[in-house]
Amino acid sequence: MSSQKLPLALFDPPCSFRTAALDALAAAGRASRVAVTSPSLAGLRAAVEAGVGLTVRTRHSLTGPLLADVGAELALPPLPTAAFCLYAGGDERWPEREDFLEMCRRLG
């Protein structure tokens, strides 16, 4: 186990991914520090690509040459499964909803 604090790039609170990462690391006795926070995914991506820290995202967001699943390589503790819910009126149609539903079907 590394004695160095693991630098993290996380969303501003409240954020389920932030909580899951910090809780899992603490439970595993792995020291960490929040190196950067951002209110946007673009900010997190920029921090990770600049080497400022690691972040927690879903697998489908691991795109680009510098983003990869490094959990096993760094012996990081497992994270809980993320669940997403979409609530909308039964007959209501809007493009974003349909795009989200299609993505969920592909990943599910």
Biopython code that builds the backbone (N, CA, C, O; Angstrom):
import numpy as np
from Bio.PDB.StructureBuilder import StructureBuilder

atoms = [
    (1, "MET", "N", (0.839, -1.181, 0.000)),
    (1, "MET", "CA", (0.000, 0.000, 0.000)),
    (1, "MET", "C", (0.883, 1.242, 0.000)),
    (1, "MET", "O", (1.848, 1.333, 0.759)),
    (2, "SER", "N", (0.545, 2.182, -0.849)),
    (2, "SER", "CA", (1.346, 3.388, -0.982)),
    (2, "SER", "C", (1.150, 4.311, 0.218)),
    (2, "SER", "O", (0.043, 4.431, 0.742)),
    (3, "SER", "N", (2.235, 4.964, 0.651)),
    (3, "SER", "CA", (2.123, 5.914, 1.748)),
    (3, "SER", "C", (1.821, 7.307, 1.216)),
    (3, "SER", "O", (1.470, 8.201, 1.986)),
    (4, "GLN", "N", (1.953, 7.500, -0.094)),
    (4, "GLN", "CA", (1.632, 8.788, -0.706)),
    (4, "GLN", "C", (0.135, 8.973, -0.801)),
    (4, "GLN", "O", (-0.602, 8.021, -1.058)),
    (5, "LYS", "N", (-0.315, 10.204, -0.592)),
    (5, "LYS", "CA", (-1.743, 10.490, -0.723)),
    (5, "LYS", "C", (-2.122, 10.499, -2.203)),
    (5, "LYS", "O", (-1.457, 11.137, -3.020)),
    (6, "LEU", "N", (-3.175, 9.799, -2.532)),
    (6, "LEU", "CA", (-3.673, 9.710, -3.894)),
    (6, "LEU", "C", (-4.365, 11.022, -4.244)),
    (6, "LEU", "O", (-5.343, 11.383, -3.588)),
    (7, "PRO", "N", (-3.887, 11.754, -5.267)),
    (7, "PRO", "CA", (-4.527, 13.018, -5.639)),
    (7, "PRO", "C", (-5.808, 12.758, -6.431)),
    (7, "PRO", "O", (-5.822, 11.953, -7.362)),
    (8, "LEU", "N", (-6.873, 13.445, -6.052)),
    (8, "LEU", "CA", (-8.162, 13.241, -6.690)),
    (8, "LEU", "C", (-8.665, 14.520, -7.342)),
    (8, "LEU", "O", (-8.431, 15.624, -6.852)),
    (9, "ALA", "N", (-9.357, 14.343, -8.449)),
    (9, "ALA", "CA", (-10.060, 15.429, -9.134)),
    (9, "ALA", "C", (-11.542, 15.062, -9.056)),
    (9, "ALA", "O", (-11.980, 14.086, -9.666)),
    (10, "LEU", "N", (-12.306, 15.846, -8.307)),
    (10, "LEU", "CA", (-13.684, 15.476, -8.020)),
    (10, "LEU", "C", (-14.640, 16.638, -8.265)),
    (10, "LEU", "O", (-14.253, 17.806, -8.232)),
    (11, "PHE", "N", (-15.904, 16.283, -8.514)),
    (11, "PHE", "CA", (-16.936, 17.309, -8.589)),
    (11, "PHE", "C", (-17.071, 17.978, -7.233)),
    (11, "PHE", "O", (-16.725, 17.400, -6.202)),
    (12, "ASP", "N", (-17.576, 19.192, -7.246)),
    (12, "ASP", "CA", (-17.926, 19.869, -6.005)),
    (12, "ASP", "C", (-19.020, 19.050, -5.304)),
    (12, "ASP", "O", (-19.809, 18.385, -5.975)),
    (13, "PRO", "N", (-19.079, 19.090, -3.969)),
    (13, "PRO", "CA", (-20.174, 18.398, -3.286)),
    (13, "PRO", "C", (-21.493, 19.144, -3.534)),
    (13, "PRO", "O", (-21.461, 20.345, -3.803)),
    (14, "PRO", "N", (-22.613, 18.492, -3.454)),
    (14, "PRO", "CA", (-22.780, 17.057, -3.242)),
    (14, "PRO", "C", (-22.620, 16.294, -4.544)),
    (14, "PRO", "O", (-23.062, 16.759, -5.595)),
    (15, "CYS", "N", (-21.993, 15.131, -4.485)),
    (15, "CYS", "CA", (-21.775, 14.299, -5.665)),
    (15, "CYS", "C", (-21.619, 12.849, -5.208)),
    (15, "CYS", "O", (-20.776, 12.549, -4.362)),
    (16, "SER", "N", (-22.419, 11.964, -5.760)),
    (16, "SER", "CA", (-22.366, 10.546, -5.380)),
    (16, "SER", "C", (-21.025, 9.919, -5.725)),
    (16, "SER", "O", (-20.522, 9.091, -4.966)),
    (17, "PHE", "N", (-20.437, 10.297, -6.857)),
    (17, "PHE", "CA", (-19.139, 9.743, -7.246)),
    (17, "PHE", "C", (-18.052, 10.181, -6.260)),
    (17, "PHE", "O", (-17.188, 9.390, -5.883)),
    (18, "ARG", "N", (-18.107, 11.433, -5.854)),
    (18, "ARG", "CA", (-17.144, 11.957, -4.880)),
    (18, "ARG", "C", (-17.248, 11.179, -3.571)),
    (18, "ARG", "O", (-16.244, 10.714, -3.029)),
    (19, "THR", "N", (-18.476, 11.045, -3.072)),
    (19, "THR", "CA", (-18.712, 10.330, -1.818)),
    (19, "THR", "C", (-18.242, 8.882, -1.917)),
    (19, "THR", "O", (-17.583, 8.380, -1.007)),
    (20, "ALA", "N", (-18.577, 8.210, -3.016)),
    (20, "ALA", "CA", (-18.180, 6.807, -3.198)),
    (20, "ALA", "C", (-16.665, 6.668, -3.203)),
    (20, "ALA", "O", (-16.123, 5.762, -2.570)),
    (21, "ALA", "N", (-15.981, 7.554, -3.908)),
    (21, "ALA", "CA", (-14.517, 7.485, -3.980)),
    (21, "ALA", "C", (-13.886, 7.703, -2.610)),
    (21, "ALA", "O", (-13.042, 6.918, -2.180)),
    (22, "LEU", "N", (-14.293, 8.761, -1.931)),
    (22, "LEU", "CA", (-13.702, 9.077, -0.628)),
    (22, "LEU", "C", (-14.014, 8.002, 0.406)),
    (22, "LEU", "O", (-13.147, 7.633, 1.199)),
    (23, "ASP", "N", (-15.244, 7.497, 0.403)),
    (23, "ASP", "CA", (-15.615, 6.441, 1.355)),
    (23, "ASP", "C", (-14.848, 5.149, 1.098)),
    (23, "ASP", "O", (-14.373, 4.517, 2.041)),
    (24, "ALA", "N", (-14.719, 4.747, -0.171)),
    (24, "ALA", "CA", (-14.015, 3.505, -0.512)),
    (24, "ALA", "C", (-12.537, 3.597, -0.133)),
    (24, "ALA", "O", (-11.969, 2.650, 0.411)),
    (25, "LEU", "N", (-11.927, 4.729, -0.419)),
    (25, "LEU", "CA", (-10.511, 4.905, -0.086)),
    (25, "LEU", "C", (-10.307, 4.908, 1.426)),
    (25, "LEU", "O", (-9.366, 4.293, 1.927)),
    (26, "ALA", "N", (-11.184, 5.595, 2.152)),
    (26, "ALA", "CA", (-11.066, 5.632, 3.617)),
    (26, "ALA", "C", (-11.258, 4.243, 4.211)),
    (26, "ALA", "O", (-10.523, 3.845, 5.114)),
    (27, "ALA", "N", (-12.243, 3.504, 3.708)),
    (27, "ALA", "CA", (-12.504, 2.149, 4.229)),
    (27, "ALA", "C", (-11.333, 1.220, 3.963)),
    (27, "ALA", "O", (-11.081, 0.299, 4.740)),
    (28, "ALA", "N", (-10.613, 1.454, 2.869)),
    (28, "ALA", "CA", (-9.461, 0.624, 2.525)),
    (28, "ALA", "C", (-8.183, 1.115, 3.202)),
    (28, "ALA", "O", (-7.127, 0.500, 3.053)),
    (29, "GLY", "N", (-8.272, 2.218, 3.944)),
    (29, "GLY", "CA", (-7.090, 2.764, 4.597)),
    (29, "GLY", "C", (-6.133, 3.426, 3.636)),
    (29, "GLY", "O", (-4.947, 3.565, 3.935)),
    (30, "ARG", "N", (-6.627, 3.832, 2.494)),
    (30, "ARG", "CA", (-5.795, 4.458, 1.455)),
    (30, "ARG", "C", (-5.863, 5.973, 1.594)),
    (30, "ARG", "O", (-6.938, 6.561, 1.479)),
    (31, "ALA", "N", (-4.739, 6.595, 1.838)),
    (31, "ALA", "CA", (-4.684, 8.047, 2.008)),
    (31, "ALA", "C", (-4.951, 8.742, 0.681)),
    (31, "ALA", "O", (-4.454, 8.325, -0.365)),
    (32, "SER", "N", (-5.738, 9.801, 0.740)),
    (32, "SER", "CA", (-6.035, 10.565, -0.470)),
    (32, "SER", "C", (-6.152, 12.032, -0.113)),
    (32, "SER", "O", (-6.263, 12.408, 1.054)),
    (33, "ARG", "N", (-6.125, 12.843, -1.146)),
    (33, "ARG", "CA", (-6.338, 14.278, -0.962)),
    (33, "ARG", "C", (-7.093, 14.785, -2.185)),
    (33, "ARG", "O", (-6.883, 14.303, -3.298)),
    (34, "VAL", "N", (-7.955, 15.741, -1.974)),
    (34, "VAL", "CA", (-8.674, 16.351, -3.090)),
    (34, "VAL", "C", (-7.742, 17.404, -3.670)),
    (34, "VAL", "O", (-7.523, 18.454, -3.066)),
    (35, "ALA", "N", (-7.196, 17.115, -4.845)),
    (35, "ALA", "CA", (-6.247, 18.018, -5.492)),
    (35, "ALA", "C", (-6.949, 19.140, -6.244)),
    (35, "ALA", "O", (-6.438, 20.256, -6.341)),
    (36, "VAL", "N", (-8.129, 18.827, -6.777)),
    (36, "VAL", "CA", (-8.885, 19.839, -7.522)),
    (36, "VAL", "C", (-10.366, 19.483, -7.477)),
    (36, "VAL", "O", (-10.736, 18.309, -7.486)),
    (37, "THR", "N", (-11.199, 20.504, -7.429)),
    (37, "THR", "CA", (-12.638, 20.298, -7.560)),
    (37, "THR", "C", (-13.116, 21.126, -8.740)),
    (37, "THR", "O", (-12.510, 22.131, -9.113)),
    (38, "SER", "N", (-14.218, 20.674, -9.312)),
    (38, "SER", "CA", (-14.788, 21.371, -10.458)),
    (38, "SER", "C", (-16.295, 21.165, -10.463)),
    (38, "SER", "O", (-16.783, 20.122, -10.027)),
    (39, "PRO", "N", (-17.027, 22.145, -10.949)),
    (39, "PRO", "CA", (-18.469, 21.957, -11.100)),
    (39, "PRO", "C", (-18.826, 21.307, -12.436)),
    (39, "PRO", "O", (-19.998, 21.047, -12.706)),
    (40, "SER", "N", (-17.806, 21.042, -13.284)),
    (40, "SER", "CA", (-18.099, 20.527, -14.629)),
    (40, "SER", "C", (-17.246, 19.309, -14.981)),
    (40, "SER", "O", (-16.134, 19.142, -14.480)),
    (41, "LEU", "N", (-17.793, 18.469, -15.850)),
    (41, "LEU", "CA", (-17.051, 17.310, -16.341)),
    (41, "LEU", "C", (-15.848, 17.760, -17.156)),
    (41, "LEU", "O", (-14.794, 17.126, -17.098)),
    (42, "ALA", "N", (-15.986, 18.838, -17.911)),
    (42, "ALA", "CA", (-14.858, 19.362, -18.695)),
    (42, "ALA", "C", (-13.696, 19.735, -17.774)),
    (42, "ALA", "O", (-12.535, 19.514, -18.117)),
    (43, "GLY", "N", (-14.004, 20.294, -16.616)),
    (43, "GLY", "CA", (-12.955, 20.649, -15.657)),
    (43, "GLY", "C", (-12.255, 19.427, -15.098)),
    (43, "GLY", "O", (-11.035, 19.424, -14.932)),
    (44, "LEU", "N", (-13.027, 18.383, -14.806)),
    (44, "LEU", "CA", (-12.424, 17.140, -14.311)),
    (44, "LEU", "C", (-11.540, 16.509, -15.374)),
    (44, "LEU", "O", (-10.426, 16.071, -15.086)),
    (45, "ARG", "N", (-12.040, 16.464, -16.609)),
    (45, "ARG", "CA", (-11.254, 15.886, -17.707)),
    (45, "ARG", "C", (-9.940, 16.642, -17.875)),
    (45, "ARG", "O", (-8.885, 16.032, -18.045)),
    (46, "ALA", "N", (-10.006, 17.963, -17.828)),
    (46, "ALA", "CA", (-8.795, 18.777, -17.988)),
    (46, "ALA", "C", (-7.799, 18.479, -16.868)),
    (46, "ALA", "O", (-6.600, 18.365, -17.121)),
    (47, "ALA", "N", (-8.286, 18.351, -15.633)),
    (47, "ALA", "CA", (-7.397, 18.058, -14.509)),
    (47, "ALA", "C", (-6.743, 16.694, -14.657)),
    (47, "ALA", "O", (-5.548, 16.544, -14.406)),
    (48, "VAL", "N", (-7.526, 15.694, -15.067)),
    (48, "VAL", "CA", (-6.986, 14.339, -15.252)),
    (48, "VAL", "C", (-5.979, 14.326, -16.398)),
    (48, "VAL", "O", (-4.897, 13.753, -16.274)),
    (49, "GLU", "N", (-6.337, 14.954, -17.502)),
    (49, "GLU", "CA", (-5.429, 14.971, -18.657)),
    (49, "GLU", "C", (-4.145, 15.737, -18.368)),
    (49, "GLU", "O", (-3.109, 15.460, -18.972)),
    (50, "ALA", "N", (-4.205, 16.706, -17.441)),
    (50, "ALA", "CA", (-3.006, 17.453, -17.056)),
    (50, "ALA", "C", (-2.189, 16.708, -15.994)),
    (50, "ALA", "O", (-1.101, 17.149, -15.624)),
    (51, "GLY", "N", (-2.714, 15.584, -15.507)),
    (51, "GLY", "CA", (-1.981, 14.799, -14.518)),
    (51, "GLY", "C", (-2.120, 15.308, -13.096)),
    (51, "GLY", "O", (-1.322, 14.947, -12.230)),
    (52, "VAL", "N", (-3.126, 16.147, -12.838)),
    (52, "VAL", "CA", (-3.326, 16.715, -11.510)),
    (52, "VAL", "C", (-3.886, 15.688, -10.535)),
    (52, "VAL", "O", (-3.571, 15.718, -9.345)),
    (53, "GLY", "N", (-4.717, 14.779, -11.037)),
    (53, "GLY", "CA", (-5.303, 13.785, -10.156)),
    (53, "GLY", "C", (-6.139, 12.780, -10.905)),
    (53, "GLY", "O", (-6.296, 12.863, -12.123)),
    (54, "LEU", "N", (-6.678, 11.823, -10.162)),
    (54, "LEU", "CA", (-7.562, 10.795, -10.703)),
    (54, "LEU", "C", (-8.995, 11.187, -10.397)),
    (54, "LEU", "O", (-9.257, 11.918, -9.442)),
    (55, "THR", "N", (-9.919, 10.700, -11.207)),
    (55, "THR", "CA", (-11.322, 10.958, -10.949)),
    (55, "THR", "C", (-12.121, 9.674, -11.056)),
    (55, "THR", "O", (-11.614, 8.659, -11.534)),
    (56, "VAL", "N", (-13.349, 9.713, -10.620)),
    (56, "VAL", "CA", (-14.258, 8.569, -10.688)),
    (56, "VAL", "C", (-15.373, 8.920, -11.654)),
    (56, "VAL", "O", (-16.085, 9.906, -11.466)),
    (57, "ARG", "N", (-15.522, 8.104, -12.692)),
    (57, "ARG", "CA", (-16.565, 8.302, -13.702)),
    (57, "ARG", "C", (-17.094, 6.937, -14.098)),
    (57, "ARG", "O", (-16.533, 5.911, -13.714)),
    (58, "THR", "N", (-18.164, 6.925, -14.857)),
    (58, "THR", "CA", (-18.668, 5.671, -15.399)),
    (58, "THR", "C", (-17.779, 5.237, -16.551)),
    (58, "THR", "O", (-17.082, 6.060, -17.143)),
    (59, "ARG", "N", (-17.799, 3.951, -16.873)),
    (59, "ARG", "CA", (-16.937, 3.421, -17.934)),
    (59, "ARG", "C", (-17.196, 4.074, -19.290)),
    (59, "ARG", "O", (-16.263, 4.259, -20.071)),
    (60, "HIS", "N", (-18.449, 4.425, -19.580)),
    (60, "HIS", "CA", (-18.736, 4.997, -20.903)),
    (60, "HIS", "C", (-18.119, 6.381, -21.084)),
    (60, "HIS", "O", (-18.033, 6.869, -22.210)),
    (61, "SER", "N", (-17.689, 7.019, -19.999)),
    (61, "SER", "CA", (-17.064, 8.339, -20.140)),
    (61, "SER", "C", (-15.545, 8.262, -20.255)),
    (61, "SER", "O", (-14.872, 9.292, -20.294)),
    (62, "LEU", "N", (-15.002, 7.047, -20.311)),
    (62, "LEU", "CA", (-13.552, 6.878, -20.470)),
    (62, "LEU", "C", (-13.193, 6.959, -21.954)),
    (62, "LEU", "O", (-12.908, 5.947, -22.594)),
    (63, "THR", "N", (-13.212, 8.150, -22.472)),
    (63, "THR", "CA", (-12.879, 8.359, -23.871)),
    (63, "THR", "C", (-11.676, 9.282, -23.960)),
    (63, "THR", "O", (-11.454, 10.116, -23.083)),
    (64, "GLY", "N", (-10.924, 9.131, -24.999)),
    (64, "GLY", "CA", (-9.739, 9.963, -25.181)),
    (64, "GLY", "C", (-8.484, 9.193, -24.839)),
    (64, "GLY", "O", (-8.541, 8.199, -24.115)),
    (65, "PRO", "N", (-7.365, 9.633, -25.345)),
    (65, "PRO", "CA", (-6.107, 8.888, -25.176)),
    (65, "PRO", "C", (-5.569, 8.858, -23.745)),
    (65, "PRO", "O", (-4.799, 7.961, -23.404)),
    (66, "LEU", "N", (-5.952, 9.803, -22.914)),
    (66, "LEU", "CA", (-5.384, 9.861, -21.569)),
    (66, "LEU", "C", (-6.313, 9.341, -20.481)),
    (66, "LEU", "O", (-5.945, 9.340, -19.307)),
    (67, "LEU", "N", (-7.504, 8.902, -20.852)),
    (67, "LEU", "CA", (-8.448, 8.431, -19.845)),
    (67, "LEU", "C", (-8.550, 6.917, -19.908)),
    (67, "LEU", "O", (-8.806, 6.349, -20.970)),
    (68, "ALA", "N", (-8.349, 6.266, -18.773)),
    (68, "ALA", "CA", (-8.388, 4.802, -18.719)),
    (68, "ALA", "C", (-8.758, 4.356, -17.317)),
    (68, "ALA", "O", (-8.629, 5.115, -16.357)),
    (69, "ASP", "N", (-9.215, 3.133, -17.211)),
    (69, "ASP", "CA", (-9.540, 2.536, -15.921)),
    (69, "ASP", "C", (-8.227, 2.070, -15.291)),
    (69, "ASP", "O", (-7.629, 1.097, -15.751)),
    (70, "VAL", "N", (-7.781, 2.755, -14.248)),
    (70, "VAL", "CA", (-6.501, 2.434, -13.605)),
    (70, "VAL", "C", (-6.682, 1.811, -12.228)),
    (70, "VAL", "O", (-5.716, 1.660, -11.480)),
    (71, "GLY", "N", (-7.922, 1.449, -11.891)),
    (71, "GLY", "CA", (-8.199, 0.907, -10.558)),
    (71, "GLY", "C", (-7.352, -0.287, -10.194)),
    (71, "GLY", "O", (-6.740, -0.309, -9.126)),
    (72, "ALA", "N", (-7.304, -1.288, -11.066)),
    (72, "ALA", "CA", (-6.530, -2.500, -10.776)),
    (72, "ALA", "C", (-5.030, -2.198, -10.760)),
    (72, "ALA", "O", (-4.297, -2.680, -9.896)),
    (73, "GLU", "N", (-4.594, -1.403, -11.718)),
    (73, "GLU", "CA", (-3.170, -1.064, -11.824)),
    (73, "GLU", "C", (-2.652, -0.372, -10.561)),
    (73, "GLU", "O", (-1.510, -0.592, -10.157)),
    (74, "LEU", "N", (-3.481, 0.457, -9.942)),
    (74, "LEU", "CA", (-3.088, 1.185, -8.737)),
    (74, "LEU", "C", (-3.592, 0.534, -7.455)),
    (74, "LEU", "O", (-3.486, 1.116, -6.375)),
    (75, "ALA", "N", (-4.139, -0.669, -7.572)),
    (75, "ALA", "CA", (-4.672, -1.414, -6.426)),
    (75, "ALA", "C", (-5.684, -0.592, -5.629)),
    (75, "ALA", "O", (-5.637, -0.539, -4.400)),
    (76, "LEU", "N", (-6.597, 0.045, -6.357)),
    (76, "LEU", "CA", (-7.628, 0.849, -5.717)),
    (76, "LEU", "C", (-8.789, -0.034, -5.291)),
    (76, "LEU", "O", (-9.050, -1.060, -5.919)),
    (77, "PRO", "N", (-9.482, 0.349, -4.238)),
    (77, "PRO", "CA", (-10.610, -0.461, -3.779)),
    (77, "PRO", "C", (-11.769, -0.394, -4.775)),
    (77, "PRO", "O", (-11.902, 0.585, -5.510)),
    (78, "PRO", "N", (-12.600, -1.424, -4.800)),
    (78, "PRO", "CA", (-13.753, -1.406, -5.701)),
    (78, "PRO", "C", (-14.758, -0.350, -5.266)),
    (78, "PRO", "O", (-14.843, 0.008, -4.091)),
    (79, "LEU", "N", (-15.511, 0.136, -6.232)),
    (79, "LEU", "CA", (-16.547, 1.130, -5.972)),
    (79, "LEU", "C", (-17.923, 0.492, -6.120)),
    (79, "LEU", "O", (-18.068, -0.517, -6.810)),
    (80, "PRO", "N", (-18.923, 1.067, -5.484)),
    (80, "PRO", "CA", (-20.274, 0.517, -5.636)),
    (80, "PRO", "C", (-20.792, 0.746, -7.056)),
    (80, "PRO", "O", (-20.303, 1.611, -7.783)),
    (81, "THR", "N", (-21.777, -0.039, -7.422)),
    (81, "THR", "CA", (-22.422, 0.126, -8.715)),
    (81, "THR", "C", (-23.259, 1.396, -8.693)),
    (81, "THR", "O", (-23.954, 1.675, -7.716)),
    (82, "ALA", "N", (-23.190, 2.155, -9.765)),
    (82, "ALA", "CA", (-23.992, 3.384, -9.873)),
    (82, "ALA", "C", (-25.321, 3.055, -10.531)),
    (82, "ALA", "O", (-25.387, 2.268, -11.476)),
    (83, "ALA", "N", (-26.367, 3.664, -10.021)),
    (83, "ALA", "CA", (-27.702, 3.491, -10.604)),
    (83, "ALA", "C", (-28.232, 4.855, -11.015)),
    (83, "ALA", "O", (-28.095, 5.833, -10.279)),
    (84, "PHE", "N", (-28.831, 4.913, -12.179)),
    (84, "PHE", "CA", (-29.386, 6.153, -12.689)),
    (84, "PHE", "C", (-30.869, 5.965, -12.944)),
    (84, "PHE", "O", (-31.298, 4.910, -13.411)),
    (85, "CYS", "N", (-31.646, 6.983, -12.638)),
    (85, "CYS", "CA", (-33.094, 6.932, -12.861)),
    (85, "CYS", "C", (-33.516, 8.168, -13.639)),
    (85, "CYS", "O", (-32.978, 9.259, -13.446)),
    (86, "LEU", "N", (-34.474, 7.980, -14.510)),
    (86, "LEU", "CA", (-35.029, 9.087, -15.276)),
    (86, "LEU", "C", (-36.532, 9.091, -15.053)),
    (86, "LEU", "O", (-37.209, 8.098, -15.320)),
    (87, "TYR", "N", (-37.042, 10.192, -14.569)),
    (87, "TYR", "CA", (-38.470, 10.328, -14.336)),
    (87, "TYR", "C", (-39.010, 11.384, -15.289)),
    (87, "TYR", "O", (-38.511, 12.509, -15.326)),
    (88, "ALA", "N", (-40.027, 11.022, -16.058)),
    (88, "ALA", "CA", (-40.650, 11.960, -16.988)),
    (88, "ALA", "C", (-42.080, 11.524, -17.235)),
    (88, "ALA", "O", (-42.436, 10.368, -17.007)),
    (89, "GLY", "N", (-42.898, 12.458, -17.703)),
    (89, "GLY", "CA", (-44.287, 12.133, -18.028)),
    (89, "GLY", "C", (-44.345, 11.044, -19.082)),
    (89, "GLY", "O", (-43.487, 10.975, -19.961)),
    (90, "GLY", "N", (-45.364, 10.188, -18.992)),
    (90, "GLY", "CA", (-45.483, 9.032, -19.875)),
    (90, "GLY", "C", (-45.405, 9.324, -21.359)),
    (90, "GLY", "O", (-44.682, 8.635, -22.079)),
    (91, "ASP", "N", (-46.124, 10.321, -21.837)),
    (91, "ASP", "CA", (-46.137, 10.610, -23.270)),
    (91, "ASP", "C", (-45.196, 11.741, -23.652)),
    (91, "ASP", "O", (-45.095, 12.110, -24.822)),
    (92, "GLU", "N", (-44.522, 12.276, -22.678)),
    (92, "GLU", "CA", (-43.622, 13.391, -22.933)),
    (92, "GLU", "C", (-42.410, 12.920, -23.747)),
    (92, "GLU", "O", (-41.767, 11.938, -23.377)),
    (93, "ARG", "N", (-42.100, 13.593, -24.828)),
    (93, "ARG", "CA", (-40.948, 13.245, -25.678)),
    (93, "ARG", "C", (-40.046, 14.465, -25.830)),
    (93, "ARG", "O", (-40.510, 15.562, -26.140)),
    (94, "TRP", "N", (-38.771, 14.259, -25.611)),
    (94, "TRP", "CA", (-37.783, 15.293, -25.887)),
    (94, "TRP", "C", (-36.476, 14.596, -26.227)),
    (94, "TRP", "O", (-36.182, 13.540, -25.666)),
    (95, "PRO", "N", (-35.700, 15.153, -27.119)),
    (95, "PRO", "CA", (-34.504, 14.468, -27.656)),
    (95, "PRO", "C", (-33.519, 14.005, -26.585)),
    (95, "PRO", "O", (-32.978, 12.904, -26.686)),
    (96, "GLU", "N", (-33.280, 14.818, -25.570)),
    (96, "GLU", "CA", (-32.309, 14.450, -24.544)),
    (96, "GLU", "C", (-32.754, 13.199, -23.796)),
    (96, "GLU", "O", (-31.943, 12.328, -23.483)),
    (97, "ARG", "N", (-34.057, 13.121, -23.514)),
    (97, "ARG", "CA", (-34.586, 11.942, -22.832)),
    (97, "ARG", "C", (-34.384, 10.699, -23.676)),
    (97, "ARG", "O", (-33.941, 9.666, -23.174)),
    (98, "GLU", "N", (-34.704, 10.795, -24.938)),
    (98, "GLU", "CA", (-34.564, 9.643, -25.824)),
    (98, "GLU", "C", (-33.103, 9.233, -25.978)),
    (98, "GLU", "O", (-32.799, 8.041, -26.029)),
    (99, "ASP", "N", (-32.194, 10.207, -26.053)),
    (99, "ASP", "CA", (-30.754, 9.906, -26.133)),
    (99, "ASP", "C", (-30.284, 9.197, -24.866)),
    (99, "ASP", "O", (-29.532, 8.225, -24.936)),
    (100, "PHE", "N", (-30.729, 9.686, -23.711)),
    (100, "PHE", "CA", (-30.341, 9.079, -22.447)),
    (100, "PHE", "C", (-30.864, 7.651, -22.339)),
    (100, "PHE", "O", (-30.138, 6.747, -21.926)),
    (101, "LEU", "N", (-32.121, 7.457, -22.709)),
    (101, "LEU", "CA", (-32.696, 6.115, -22.656)),
    (101, "LEU", "C", (-31.954, 5.154, -23.582)),
    (101, "LEU", "O", (-31.711, 4.004, -23.215)),
    (102, "GLU", "N", (-31.601, 5.609, -24.757)),
    (102, "GLU", "CA", (-30.864, 4.756, -25.699)),
    (102, "GLU", "C", (-29.486, 4.400, -25.125)),
    (102, "GLU", "O", (-29.046, 3.257, -25.245)),
    (103, "MET", "N", (-28.814, 5.353, -24.512)),
    (103, "MET", "CA", (-27.515, 5.063, -23.910)),
    (103, "MET", "C", (-27.661, 4.021, -22.799)),
    (103, "MET", "O", (-26.850, 3.101, -22.696)),
    (104, "CYS", "N", (-28.700, 4.170, -21.969)),
    (104, "CYS", "CA", (-28.936, 3.198, -20.891)),
    (104, "CYS", "C", (-29.201, 1.805, -21.453)),
    (104, "CYS", "O", (-28.724, 0.812, -20.904)),
    (105, "ARG", "N", (-29.945, 1.730, -22.521)),
    (105, "ARG", "CA", (-30.228, 0.425, -23.140)),
    (105, "ARG", "C", (-28.940, -0.219, -23.659)),
    (105, "ARG", "O", (-28.747, -1.425, -23.507)),
    (106, "ARG", "N", (-28.070, 0.567, -24.261)),
    (106, "ARG", "CA", (-26.813, 0.031, -24.798)),
    (106, "ARG", "C", (-25.887, -0.444, -23.677)),
    (106, "ARG", "O", (-25.229, -1.475, -23.811)),
    (107, "LEU", "N", (-25.835, 0.304, -22.576)),
    (107, "LEU", "CA", (-24.928, -0.016, -21.484)),
    (107, "LEU", "C", (-25.478, -1.073, -20.547)),
    (107, "LEU", "O", (-24.720, -1.765, -19.866)),
    (108, "GLY", "N", (-26.810, -1.199, -20.512)),
    (108, "GLY", "CA", (-27.452, -2.100, -19.575)),
    (108, "GLY", "C", (-27.226, -3.505, -19.942)),
    (108, "GLY", "O", (-27.702, -4.407, -19.252)),
]
sb = StructureBuilder()
sb.init_structure("model")
sb.init_model(0)
sb.init_chain("A")
sb.init_seg("    ")
for serial, (resi, resn, name, xyz) in enumerate(atoms, 1):
    if name == "N":
        sb.init_residue(resn, " ", resi, " ")
    sb.init_atom(name, np.array(xyz, "f"), 0.0, 1.0, " ", f" {name:<3s}", serial, name[0])
structure = sb.get_structure()
